[in-house]
Amino acid sequence: MPSLLELQRAFAAEPPAVYRGNMRANRAKALAGAFPVVRKIVGEDFFEGLAQRYARAYPTRSGDLNEYGERLAQFLAEFAPTQDLPYLPDVARMEWLAHRAYFAADAVPFDAESLKDISGRSLRPHLAPACALLRSPWPLGRLWTIHQDDYQGAFAIDLGAGPDRILVHRPRWRAQVDSLTPGDFAFLEAASRGEALGAALEAGLAAEPLFDAPGGLARWIDAGVIDALA
């Protein structure tokens, strides 16, 4: 096994271009891993060129490649060659939330004992760490679904079917994107702001008069989206 000194000498002897090339390749691979839907939409060759332009526009300041790509949505909004795909920045925003959800901490199992006596208490629903919400004028939920590797349905989409309100979460080991009704979205959005349970339920009813307030709370607890009432 080479000694530390020998490894240092070998490193110093390599041309700097080798390491710059490896770094570029690693960044491009990390970007492709975080944004597979964007990559499928624009095509592999185009994405490779896009990744190089993004690296020049937004050089990483972190040694953790899992944090690389945070500003891709902003880059796509300004990148001239993608202006004929106006939904692409929101797709990137959705994928970044899914990327972060994958690495988020596990949710703490919901404590059913907290529901035994809630009279007179100002409880606040808490969203699990992997959860995030996003509004878009584009049908993001459908865009996500039809570009999944295991999708076997018709590859068809109406880009005028928006607006969409999505929840990004990680029920198990894989990030998931779900389109929400106006009531569910308003309820979870209020919860994400730290509002009390009553106010969050009222927000859901205001957005959708037929919102099932008690059922909505139970459903999101069962789904692991709400992990505490405190």
Rosetta constraint file for C-alpha pairs under 8 A:
AtomPair CA 2 CA 6 HARMONIC 5.84 0.50
AtomPair CA 2 CA 7 HARMONIC 6.35 0.50
AtomPair CA 3 CA 7 HARMONIC 6.30 0.50
AtomPair CA 4 CA 8 HARMONIC 6.17 0.50
AtomPair CA 5 CA 9 HARMONIC 6.21 0.50
AtomPair CA 6 CA 10 HARMONIC 6.14 0.50
AtomPair CA 7 CA 11 HARMONIC 6.09 0.50
AtomPair CA 8 CA 12 HARMONIC 6.19 0.50
AtomPair CA 9 CA 13 HARMONIC 6.15 0.50
AtomPair CA 10 CA 14 HARMONIC 6.53 0.50
AtomPair CA 14 CA 18 HARMONIC 7.00 0.50
AtomPair CA 15 CA 19 HARMONIC 7.51 0.50
AtomPair CA 16 CA 20 HARMONIC 6.35 0.50
AtomPair CA 17 CA 21 HARMONIC 5.93 0.50
AtomPair CA 18 CA 22 HARMONIC 6.22 0.50
AtomPair CA 19 CA 23 HARMONIC 5.98 0.50
AtomPair CA 20 CA 24 HARMONIC 6.17 0.50
AtomPair CA 21 CA 25 HARMONIC 6.19 0.50
AtomPair CA 22 CA 26 HARMONIC 6.07 0.50
AtomPair CA 23 CA 27 HARMONIC 6.12 0.50
AtomPair CA 24 CA 28 HARMONIC 6.15 0.50
AtomPair CA 24 CA 52 HARMONIC 7.51 0.50
AtomPair CA 24 CA 55 HARMONIC 7.86 0.50
AtomPair CA 25 CA 29 HARMONIC 6.12 0.50
AtomPair CA 26 CA 30 HARMONIC 6.10 0.50
AtomPair CA 27 CA 31 HARMONIC 6.14 0.50
AtomPair CA 27 CA 51 HARMONIC 7.94 0.50
AtomPair CA 27 CA 55 HARMONIC 7.67 0.50
AtomPair CA 27 CA 65 HARMONIC 6.89 0.50
AtomPair CA 27 CA 68 HARMONIC 7.39 0.50
AtomPair CA 28 CA 32 HARMONIC 6.17 0.50
AtomPair CA 28 CA 48 HARMONIC 6.91 0.50
AtomPair CA 28 CA 51 HARMONIC 5.60 0.50
AtomPair CA 28 CA 52 HARMONIC 7.22 0.50
AtomPair CA 29 CA 33 HARMONIC 6.16 0.50
AtomPair CA 30 CA 34 HARMONIC 6.28 0.50
AtomPair CA 30 CA 65 HARMONIC 6.20 0.50
AtomPair CA 30 CA 66 HARMONIC 6.98 0.50
AtomPair CA 30 CA 68 HARMONIC 7.02 0.50
AtomPair CA 31 CA 35 HARMONIC 6.08 0.50
AtomPair CA 31 CA 51 HARMONIC 7.03 0.50
AtomPair CA 31 CA 68 HARMONIC 6.84 0.50
AtomPair CA 31 CA 69 HARMONIC 6.00 0.50
AtomPair CA 32 CA 36 HARMONIC 5.65 0.50
AtomPair CA 32 CA 39 HARMONIC 6.54 0.50
AtomPair CA 32 CA 47 HARMONIC 7.93 0.50
AtomPair CA 34 CA 69 HARMONIC 7.47 0.50
AtomPair CA 34 CA 95 HARMONIC 6.83 0.50
AtomPair CA 34 CA 96 HARMONIC 6.76 0.50
AtomPair CA 34 CA 99 HARMONIC 5.76 0.50
AtomPair CA 35 CA 39 HARMONIC 6.26 0.50
AtomPair CA 35 CA 92 HARMONIC 6.70 0.50
AtomPair CA 35 CA 95 HARMONIC 5.81 0.50
AtomPair CA 35 CA 96 HARMONIC 7.25 0.50
AtomPair CA 36 CA 40 HARMONIC 6.17 0.50
AtomPair CA 37 CA 41 HARMONIC 6.20 0.50
AtomPair CA 37 CA 91 HARMONIC 7.55 0.50
AtomPair CA 37 CA 95 HARMONIC 7.55 0.50
AtomPair CA 37 CA 144 HARMONIC 7.07 0.50
AtomPair CA 37 CA 147 HARMONIC 5.96 0.50
AtomPair CA 37 CA 148 HARMONIC 7.69 0.50
AtomPair CA 38 CA 42 HARMONIC 6.31 0.50
AtomPair CA 38 CA 88 HARMONIC 6.99 0.50
AtomPair CA 38 CA 91 HARMONIC 6.80 0.50
AtomPair CA 38 CA 92 HARMONIC 6.58 0.50
AtomPair CA 39 CA 43 HARMONIC 5.60 0.50
AtomPair CA 39 CA 44 HARMONIC 6.04 0.50
AtomPair CA 39 CA 47 HARMONIC 5.65 0.50
AtomPair CA 40 CA 44 HARMONIC 6.90 0.50
AtomPair CA 40 CA 147 HARMONIC 7.31 0.50
AtomPair CA 42 CA 46 HARMONIC 6.06 0.50
AtomPair CA 42 CA 47 HARMONIC 6.31 0.50
AtomPair CA 43 CA 47 HARMONIC 6.07 0.50
AtomPair CA 44 CA 48 HARMONIC 6.31 0.50
AtomPair CA 45 CA 49 HARMONIC 6.68 0.50
AtomPair CA 46 CA 50 HARMONIC 6.13 0.50
AtomPair CA 47 CA 51 HARMONIC 5.96 0.50
AtomPair CA 48 CA 52 HARMONIC 6.53 0.50
AtomPair CA 49 CA 53 HARMONIC 6.41 0.50
AtomPair CA 50 CA 54 HARMONIC 6.08 0.50
AtomPair CA 51 CA 55 HARMONIC 6.14 0.50
AtomPair CA 52 CA 56 HARMONIC 6.51 0.50
AtomPair CA 53 CA 57 HARMONIC 6.24 0.50
AtomPair CA 54 CA 58 HARMONIC 5.81 0.50
AtomPair CA 54 CA 59 HARMONIC 7.73 0.50
AtomPair CA 54 CA 72 HARMONIC 7.23 0.50
AtomPair CA 54 CA 75 HARMONIC 6.86 0.50
AtomPair CA 55 CA 59 HARMONIC 5.10 0.50
AtomPair CA 55 CA 60 HARMONIC 7.44 0.50
AtomPair CA 57 CA 75 HARMONIC 7.92 0.50
AtomPair CA 58 CA 71 HARMONIC 7.51 0.50
AtomPair CA 60 CA 68 HARMONIC 6.43 0.50
AtomPair CA 62 CA 67 HARMONIC 7.17 0.50
AtomPair CA 62 CA 68 HARMONIC 7.70 0.50
AtomPair CA 64 CA 68 HARMONIC 7.30 0.50
AtomPair CA 69 CA 96 HARMONIC 7.60 0.50
AtomPair CA 70 CA 96 HARMONIC 6.69 0.50
AtomPair CA 71 CA 75 HARMONIC 6.30 0.50
AtomPair CA 72 CA 76 HARMONIC 6.08 0.50
AtomPair CA 72 CA 89 HARMONIC 7.63 0.50
AtomPair CA 72 CA 92 HARMONIC 6.59 0.50
AtomPair CA 72 CA 93 HARMONIC 7.99 0.50
AtomPair CA 73 CA 77 HARMONIC 6.25 0.50
AtomPair CA 73 CA 88 HARMONIC 7.63 0.50
AtomPair CA 73 CA 89 HARMONIC 4.36 0.50
AtomPair CA 73 CA 90 HARMONIC 6.72 0.50
AtomPair CA 73 CA 91 HARMONIC 7.87 0.50
AtomPair CA 73 CA 92 HARMONIC 5.11 0.50
AtomPair CA 73 CA 93 HARMONIC 5.73 0.50
AtomPair CA 74 CA 78 HARMONIC 6.57 0.50
AtomPair CA 74 CA 89 HARMONIC 6.82 0.50
AtomPair CA 75 CA 79 HARMONIC 5.92 0.50
AtomPair CA 76 CA 82 HARMONIC 6.54 0.50
AtomPair CA 76 CA 83 HARMONIC 7.94 0.50
AtomPair CA 76 CA 88 HARMONIC 6.98 0.50
AtomPair CA 76 CA 89 HARMONIC 5.54 0.50
AtomPair CA 77 CA 82 HARMONIC 7.77 0.50
AtomPair CA 77 CA 83 HARMONIC 7.23 0.50
AtomPair CA 77 CA 86 HARMONIC 7.69 0.50
AtomPair CA 77 CA 88 HARMONIC 7.85 0.50
AtomPair CA 77 CA 89 HARMONIC 5.69 0.50
AtomPair CA 78 CA 83 HARMONIC 7.83 0.50
AtomPair CA 79 CA 83 HARMONIC 6.81 0.50
AtomPair CA 82 CA 86 HARMONIC 7.42 0.50
AtomPair CA 82 CA 88 HARMONIC 7.69 0.50
AtomPair CA 87 CA 91 HARMONIC 6.44 0.50
AtomPair CA 87 CA 138 HARMONIC 6.23 0.50
AtomPair CA 88 CA 92 HARMONIC 6.27 0.50
AtomPair CA 89 CA 93 HARMONIC 6.27 0.50
AtomPair CA 90 CA 94 HARMONIC 6.13 0.50
AtomPair CA 90 CA 136 HARMONIC 6.85 0.50
AtomPair CA 90 CA 138 HARMONIC 7.80 0.50
AtomPair CA 90 CA 140 HARMONIC 7.64 0.50
AtomPair CA 91 CA 95 HARMONIC 6.17 0.50
AtomPair CA 91 CA 140 HARMONIC 6.60 0.50
AtomPair CA 91 CA 143 HARMONIC 7.79 0.50
AtomPair CA 91 CA 144 HARMONIC 7.98 0.50
AtomPair CA 92 CA 96 HARMONIC 6.06 0.50
AtomPair CA 93 CA 97 HARMONIC 6.38 0.50
AtomPair CA 94 CA 98 HARMONIC 6.32 0.50
AtomPair CA 94 CA 134 HARMONIC 7.30 0.50
AtomPair CA 94 CA 140 HARMONIC 7.66 0.50
AtomPair CA 94 CA 168 HARMONIC 7.65 0.50
AtomPair CA 95 CA 99 HARMONIC 5.99 0.50
AtomPair CA 96 CA 100 HARMONIC 6.16 0.50
AtomPair CA 97 CA 101 HARMONIC 6.03 0.50
AtomPair CA 97 CA 132 HARMONIC 6.67 0.50
AtomPair CA 97 CA 168 HARMONIC 6.67 0.50
AtomPair CA 98 CA 102 HARMONIC 6.29 0.50
AtomPair CA 98 CA 168 HARMONIC 6.07 0.50
AtomPair CA 98 CA 169 HARMONIC 7.22 0.50
AtomPair CA 98 CA 175 HARMONIC 5.48 0.50
AtomPair CA 98 CA 176 HARMONIC 7.11 0.50
AtomPair CA 98 CA 177 HARMONIC 7.71 0.50
AtomPair CA 99 CA 103 HARMONIC 6.94 0.50
AtomPair CA 99 CA 175 HARMONIC 7.51 0.50
AtomPair CA 100 CA 104 HARMONIC 6.07 0.50
AtomPair CA 100 CA 130 HARMONIC 7.23 0.50
AtomPair CA 101 CA 129 HARMONIC 7.61 0.50
AtomPair CA 101 CA 130 HARMONIC 4.27 0.50
AtomPair CA 101 CA 131 HARMONIC 6.67 0.50
AtomPair CA 101 CA 132 HARMONIC 7.99 0.50
AtomPair CA 101 CA 168 HARMONIC 7.32 0.50
AtomPair CA 101 CA 169 HARMONIC 6.20 0.50
AtomPair CA 101 CA 170 HARMONIC 6.18 0.50
AtomPair CA 101 CA 175 HARMONIC 6.10 0.50
AtomPair CA 102 CA 130 HARMONIC 7.18 0.50
AtomPair CA 102 CA 170 HARMONIC 6.75 0.50
AtomPair CA 102 CA 173 HARMONIC 7.11 0.50
AtomPair CA 102 CA 174 HARMONIC 6.40 0.50
AtomPair CA 102 CA 175 HARMONIC 5.70 0.50
AtomPair CA 103 CA 130 HARMONIC 7.89 0.50
AtomPair CA 104 CA 129 HARMONIC 5.95 0.50
AtomPair CA 104 CA 130 HARMONIC 5.13 0.50
AtomPair CA 105 CA 129 HARMONIC 5.95 0.50
AtomPair CA 105 CA 130 HARMONIC 6.89 0.50
AtomPair CA 106 CA 128 HARMONIC 7.78 0.50
AtomPair CA 106 CA 129 HARMONIC 6.93 0.50
AtomPair CA 106 CA 130 HARMONIC 7.53 0.50
AtomPair CA 107 CA 128 HARMONIC 5.24 0.50
AtomPair CA 107 CA 129 HARMONIC 6.24 0.50
AtomPair CA 107 CA 130 HARMONIC 7.71 0.50
AtomPair CA 107 CA 224 HARMONIC 7.42 0.50
AtomPair CA 107 CA 227 HARMONIC 6.46 0.50
AtomPair CA 108 CA 128 HARMONIC 7.73 0.50
AtomPair CA 108 CA 227 HARMONIC 6.24 0.50
AtomPair CA 109 CA 224 HARMONIC 7.71 0.50
AtomPair CA 109 CA 227 HARMONIC 6.30 0.50
AtomPair CA 110 CA 221 HARMONIC 7.25 0.50
AtomPair CA 110 CA 224 HARMONIC 7.61 0.50
AtomPair CA 110 CA 226 HARMONIC 7.75 0.50
AtomPair CA 110 CA 227 HARMONIC 4.87 0.50
AtomPair CA 110 CA 228 HARMONIC 5.63 0.50
AtomPair CA 111 CA 227 HARMONIC 7.98 0.50
AtomPair CA 111 CA 228 HARMONIC 6.91 0.50
AtomPair CA 112 CA 116 HARMONIC 7.45 0.50
AtomPair CA 114 CA 118 HARMONIC 7.38 0.50
AtomPair CA 114 CA 229 HARMONIC 6.85 0.50
AtomPair CA 114 CA 230 HARMONIC 7.92 0.50
AtomPair CA 118 CA 123 HARMONIC 7.61 0.50
AtomPair CA 122 CA 196 HARMONIC 6.26 0.50
AtomPair CA 122 CA 197 HARMONIC 7.20 0.50
AtomPair CA 123 CA 196 HARMONIC 5.64 0.50
AtomPair CA 123 CA 197 HARMONIC 5.58 0.50
AtomPair CA 123 CA 229 HARMONIC 5.62 0.50
AtomPair CA 123 CA 230 HARMONIC 5.05 0.50
AtomPair CA 124 CA 191 HARMONIC 7.03 0.50
AtomPair CA 124 CA 194 HARMONIC 6.46 0.50
AtomPair CA 124 CA 195 HARMONIC 6.10 0.50
AtomPair CA 124 CA 196 HARMONIC 4.31 0.50
AtomPair CA 124 CA 197 HARMONIC 5.01 0.50
AtomPair CA 124 CA 229 HARMONIC 5.31 0.50
AtomPair CA 124 CA 230 HARMONIC 5.26 0.50
AtomPair CA 125 CA 191 HARMONIC 5.57 0.50
AtomPair CA 125 CA 194 HARMONIC 7.38 0.50
AtomPair CA 125 CA 195 HARMONIC 7.71 0.50
AtomPair CA 125 CA 196 HARMONIC 6.92 0.50
AtomPair CA 125 CA 197 HARMONIC 5.91 0.50
AtomPair CA 125 CA 226 HARMONIC 6.34 0.50
AtomPair CA 125 CA 227 HARMONIC 7.72 0.50
AtomPair CA 125 CA 228 HARMONIC 5.92 0.50
AtomPair CA 125 CA 229 HARMONIC 4.57 0.50
AtomPair CA 125 CA 230 HARMONIC 6.68 0.50
AtomPair CA 126 CA 191 HARMONIC 6.30 0.50
AtomPair CA 126 CA 192 HARMONIC 6.85 0.50
AtomPair CA 126 CA 194 HARMONIC 7.28 0.50
AtomPair CA 126 CA 226 HARMONIC 5.49 0.50
AtomPair CA 126 CA 227 HARMONIC 5.99 0.50
AtomPair CA 126 CA 228 HARMONIC 5.22 0.50
AtomPair CA 126 CA 229 HARMONIC 6.18 0.50
AtomPair CA 126 CA 230 HARMONIC 7.56 0.50
AtomPair CA 127 CA 131 HARMONIC 6.35 0.50
AtomPair CA 127 CA 188 HARMONIC 7.82 0.50
AtomPair CA 127 CA 191 HARMONIC 7.01 0.50
AtomPair CA 127 CA 192 HARMONIC 6.28 0.50
AtomPair CA 127 CA 225 HARMONIC 5.59 0.50
AtomPair CA 127 CA 226 HARMONIC 4.54 0.50
AtomPair CA 127 CA 227 HARMONIC 5.94 0.50
AtomPair CA 127 CA 228 HARMONIC 7.41 0.50
AtomPair CA 128 CA 224 HARMONIC 7.00 0.50
AtomPair CA 128 CA 225 HARMONIC 5.40 0.50
AtomPair CA 128 CA 226 HARMONIC 5.80 0.50
AtomPair CA 128 CA 227 HARMONIC 5.42 0.50
AtomPair CA 130 CA 168 HARMONIC 7.52 0.50
AtomPair CA 130 CA 169 HARMONIC 5.28 0.50
AtomPair CA 130 CA 170 HARMONIC 5.91 0.50
AtomPair CA 131 CA 167 HARMONIC 6.93 0.50
AtomPair CA 131 CA 168 HARMONIC 5.50 0.50
AtomPair CA 131 CA 169 HARMONIC 4.41 0.50
AtomPair CA 131 CA 170 HARMONIC 7.18 0.50
AtomPair CA 131 CA 225 HARMONIC 6.71 0.50
AtomPair CA 132 CA 167 HARMONIC 5.88 0.50
AtomPair CA 132 CA 168 HARMONIC 5.13 0.50
AtomPair CA 132 CA 169 HARMONIC 6.61 0.50
AtomPair CA 133 CA 165 HARMONIC 7.40 0.50
AtomPair CA 133 CA 166 HARMONIC 5.76 0.50
AtomPair CA 133 CA 167 HARMONIC 4.77 0.50
AtomPair CA 133 CA 168 HARMONIC 6.22 0.50
AtomPair CA 133 CA 185 HARMONIC 7.75 0.50
AtomPair CA 133 CA 189 HARMONIC 6.95 0.50
AtomPair CA 134 CA 165 HARMONIC 5.91 0.50
AtomPair CA 134 CA 166 HARMONIC 5.39 0.50
AtomPair CA 134 CA 167 HARMONIC 6.73 0.50
AtomPair CA 135 CA 163 HARMONIC 7.51 0.50
AtomPair CA 135 CA 164 HARMONIC 5.96 0.50
AtomPair CA 135 CA 165 HARMONIC 4.59 0.50
AtomPair CA 135 CA 166 HARMONIC 6.47 0.50
AtomPair CA 136 CA 140 HARMONIC 7.16 0.50
AtomPair CA 136 CA 162 HARMONIC 7.40 0.50
AtomPair CA 136 CA 163 HARMONIC 5.65 0.50
AtomPair CA 136 CA 164 HARMONIC 5.29 0.50
AtomPair CA 136 CA 165 HARMONIC 6.40 0.50
AtomPair CA 137 CA 162 HARMONIC 5.16 0.50
AtomPair CA 137 CA 163 HARMONIC 3.97 0.50
AtomPair CA 137 CA 164 HARMONIC 6.09 0.50
AtomPair CA 138 CA 159 HARMONIC 6.24 0.50
AtomPair CA 138 CA 160 HARMONIC 7.00 0.50
AtomPair CA 138 CA 161 HARMONIC 7.05 0.50
AtomPair CA 138 CA 162 HARMONIC 4.64 0.50
AtomPair CA 138 CA 163 HARMONIC 5.36 0.50
AtomPair CA 138 CA 164 HARMONIC 6.07 0.50
AtomPair CA 139 CA 143 HARMONIC 6.36 0.50
AtomPair CA 139 CA 158 HARMONIC 7.80 0.50
AtomPair CA 139 CA 159 HARMONIC 6.31 0.50
AtomPair CA 139 CA 160 HARMONIC 7.59 0.50
AtomPair CA 139 CA 161 HARMONIC 5.94 0.50
AtomPair CA 139 CA 162 HARMONIC 4.70 0.50
AtomPair CA 139 CA 163 HARMONIC 6.20 0.50
AtomPair CA 139 CA 164 HARMONIC 5.28 0.50
AtomPair CA 140 CA 144 HARMONIC 6.04 0.50
AtomPair CA 140 CA 164 HARMONIC 6.39 0.50
AtomPair CA 140 CA 166 HARMONIC 7.35 0.50
AtomPair CA 140 CA 179 HARMONIC 7.84 0.50
AtomPair CA 141 CA 145 HARMONIC 6.23 0.50
AtomPair CA 141 CA 164 HARMONIC 7.27 0.50
AtomPair CA 141 CA 166 HARMONIC 6.58 0.50
AtomPair CA 141 CA 177 HARMONIC 6.24 0.50
AtomPair CA 141 CA 178 HARMONIC 5.92 0.50
AtomPair CA 141 CA 179 HARMONIC 5.33 0.50
AtomPair CA 142 CA 146 HARMONIC 6.21 0.50
AtomPair CA 142 CA 157 HARMONIC 7.01 0.50
AtomPair CA 143 CA 147 HARMONIC 6.44 0.50
AtomPair CA 143 CA 157 HARMONIC 7.39 0.50
AtomPair CA 144 CA 148 HARMONIC 6.60 0.50
AtomPair CA 144 CA 177 HARMONIC 7.06 0.50
AtomPair CA 145 CA 151 HARMONIC 6.86 0.50
AtomPair CA 146 CA 151 HARMONIC 5.95 0.50
AtomPair CA 146 CA 153 HARMONIC 7.49 0.50
AtomPair CA 146 CA 154 HARMONIC 7.88 0.50
AtomPair CA 146 CA 155 HARMONIC 6.06 0.50
AtomPair CA 146 CA 156 HARMONIC 7.77 0.50
AtomPair CA 147 CA 151 HARMONIC 6.99 0.50
AtomPair CA 164 CA 179 HARMONIC 6.55 0.50
AtomPair CA 164 CA 180 HARMONIC 7.65 0.50
AtomPair CA 165 CA 179 HARMONIC 5.62 0.50
AtomPair CA 165 CA 180 HARMONIC 5.53 0.50
AtomPair CA 165 CA 181 HARMONIC 7.31 0.50
AtomPair CA 165 CA 182 HARMONIC 7.35 0.50
AtomPair CA 165 CA 185 HARMONIC 6.55 0.50
AtomPair CA 166 CA 177 HARMONIC 6.51 0.50
AtomPair CA 166 CA 178 HARMONIC 5.42 0.50
AtomPair CA 166 CA 179 HARMONIC 4.40 0.50
AtomPair CA 166 CA 180 HARMONIC 5.62 0.50
AtomPair CA 166 CA 185 HARMONIC 7.52 0.50
AtomPair CA 167 CA 177 HARMONIC 5.69 0.50
AtomPair CA 167 CA 178 HARMONIC 5.26 0.50
AtomPair CA 167 CA 179 HARMONIC 6.43 0.50
AtomPair CA 167 CA 180 HARMONIC 6.87 0.50
AtomPair CA 167 CA 185 HARMONIC 7.75 0.50
AtomPair CA 168 CA 175 HARMONIC 6.93 0.50
AtomPair CA 168 CA 176 HARMONIC 5.72 0.50
AtomPair CA 168 CA 177 HARMONIC 4.65 0.50
AtomPair CA 168 CA 178 HARMONIC 6.65 0.50
AtomPair CA 169 CA 175 HARMONIC 5.68 0.50
AtomPair CA 169 CA 176 HARMONIC 5.41 0.50
AtomPair CA 169 CA 177 HARMONIC 6.62 0.50
AtomPair CA 169 CA 225 HARMONIC 7.21 0.50
AtomPair CA 170 CA 174 HARMONIC 5.62 0.50
AtomPair CA 170 CA 175 HARMONIC 4.38 0.50
AtomPair CA 170 CA 176 HARMONIC 5.74 0.50
AtomPair CA 171 CA 175 HARMONIC 7.24 0.50
AtomPair CA 171 CA 176 HARMONIC 7.35 0.50
AtomPair CA 171 CA 223 HARMONIC 7.02 0.50
AtomPair CA 171 CA 224 HARMONIC 6.61 0.50
AtomPair CA 171 CA 225 HARMONIC 7.90 0.50
AtomPair CA 180 CA 184 HARMONIC 6.00 0.50
AtomPair CA 180 CA 185 HARMONIC 5.72 0.50
AtomPair CA 181 CA 185 HARMONIC 6.13 0.50
AtomPair CA 182 CA 186 HARMONIC 6.07 0.50
AtomPair CA 182 CA 204 HARMONIC 7.27 0.50
AtomPair CA 182 CA 207 HARMONIC 5.69 0.50
AtomPair CA 182 CA 208 HARMONIC 5.92 0.50
AtomPair CA 183 CA 187 HARMONIC 6.10 0.50
AtomPair CA 183 CA 203 HARMONIC 7.42 0.50
AtomPair CA 183 CA 204 HARMONIC 4.05 0.50
AtomPair CA 183 CA 205 HARMONIC 6.09 0.50
AtomPair CA 183 CA 206 HARMONIC 7.53 0.50
AtomPair CA 183 CA 207 HARMONIC 5.20 0.50
AtomPair CA 183 CA 208 HARMONIC 4.77 0.50
AtomPair CA 183 CA 209 HARMONIC 7.85 0.50
AtomPair CA 183 CA 211 HARMONIC 5.38 0.50
AtomPair CA 184 CA 188 HARMONIC 6.15 0.50
AtomPair CA 184 CA 204 HARMONIC 6.04 0.50
AtomPair CA 184 CA 211 HARMONIC 7.36 0.50
AtomPair CA 184 CA 216 HARMONIC 6.91 0.50
AtomPair CA 185 CA 189 HARMONIC 5.86 0.50
AtomPair CA 185 CA 204 HARMONIC 7.29 0.50
AtomPair CA 186 CA 190 HARMONIC 6.07 0.50
AtomPair CA 186 CA 200 HARMONIC 7.46 0.50
AtomPair CA 186 CA 203 HARMONIC 5.67 0.50
AtomPair CA 186 CA 204 HARMONIC 4.92 0.50
AtomPair CA 186 CA 207 HARMONIC 6.46 0.50
AtomPair CA 187 CA 191 HARMONIC 6.28 0.50
AtomPair CA 187 CA 200 HARMONIC 4.87 0.50
AtomPair CA 187 CA 201 HARMONIC 5.65 0.50
AtomPair CA 187 CA 202 HARMONIC 7.69 0.50
AtomPair CA 187 CA 203 HARMONIC 5.67 0.50
AtomPair CA 187 CA 204 HARMONIC 4.51 0.50
AtomPair CA 188 CA 192 HARMONIC 6.09 0.50
AtomPair CA 188 CA 200 HARMONIC 7.24 0.50
AtomPair CA 189 CA 193 HARMONIC 6.49 0.50
AtomPair CA 189 CA 200 HARMONIC 7.95 0.50
AtomPair CA 190 CA 194 HARMONIC 6.68 0.50
AtomPair CA 190 CA 195 HARMONIC 5.63 0.50
AtomPair CA 190 CA 199 HARMONIC 7.57 0.50
AtomPair CA 190 CA 200 HARMONIC 5.02 0.50
AtomPair CA 190 CA 203 HARMONIC 6.93 0.50
AtomPair CA 191 CA 195 HARMONIC 5.36 0.50
AtomPair CA 191 CA 196 HARMONIC 7.23 0.50
AtomPair CA 191 CA 197 HARMONIC 7.34 0.50
AtomPair CA 191 CA 200 HARMONIC 5.85 0.50
AtomPair CA 195 CA 199 HARMONIC 6.22 0.50
AtomPair CA 195 CA 200 HARMONIC 6.10 0.50
AtomPair CA 196 CA 200 HARMONIC 6.16 0.50
AtomPair CA 197 CA 201 HARMONIC 6.15 0.50
AtomPair CA 198 CA 202 HARMONIC 6.16 0.50
AtomPair CA 199 CA 203 HARMONIC 6.15 0.50
AtomPair CA 200 CA 204 HARMONIC 6.45 0.50
AtomPair CA 201 CA 205 HARMONIC 6.38 0.50
AtomPair CA 201 CA 213 HARMONIC 5.81 0.50
AtomPair CA 202 CA 206 HARMONIC 6.05 0.50
AtomPair CA 203 CA 207 HARMONIC 6.25 0.50
AtomPair CA 204 CA 208 HARMONIC 6.12 0.50
AtomPair CA 204 CA 209 HARMONIC 7.89 0.50
AtomPair CA 204 CA 211 HARMONIC 6.27 0.50
AtomPair CA 204 CA 213 HARMONIC 7.29 0.50
AtomPair CA 205 CA 209 HARMONIC 4.83 0.50
AtomPair CA 205 CA 210 HARMONIC 6.85 0.50
AtomPair CA 205 CA 211 HARMONIC 5.38 0.50
AtomPair CA 205 CA 212 HARMONIC 7.95 0.50
AtomPair CA 205 CA 213 HARMONIC 7.29 0.50
AtomPair CA 211 CA 216 HARMONIC 7.68 0.50
AtomPair CA 212 CA 216 HARMONIC 5.63 0.50
AtomPair CA 213 CA 217 HARMONIC 6.34 0.50
AtomPair CA 214 CA 218 HARMONIC 6.41 0.50
AtomPair CA 215 CA 219 HARMONIC 5.95 0.50
AtomPair CA 216 CA 220 HARMONIC 6.23 0.50
AtomPair CA 217 CA 221 HARMONIC 6.27 0.50
AtomPair CA 218 CA 222 HARMONIC 6.15 0.50
AtomPair CA 219 CA 223 HARMONIC 6.18 0.50
AtomPair CA 220 CA 224 HARMONIC 6.24 0.50
AtomPair CA 220 CA 225 HARMONIC 5.26 0.50
AtomPair CA 220 CA 226 HARMONIC 5.66 0.50
AtomPair CA 221 CA 225 HARMONIC 5.99 0.50
AtomPair CA 221 CA 226 HARMONIC 4.85 0.50
AtomPair CA 221 CA 227 HARMONIC 6.41 0.50
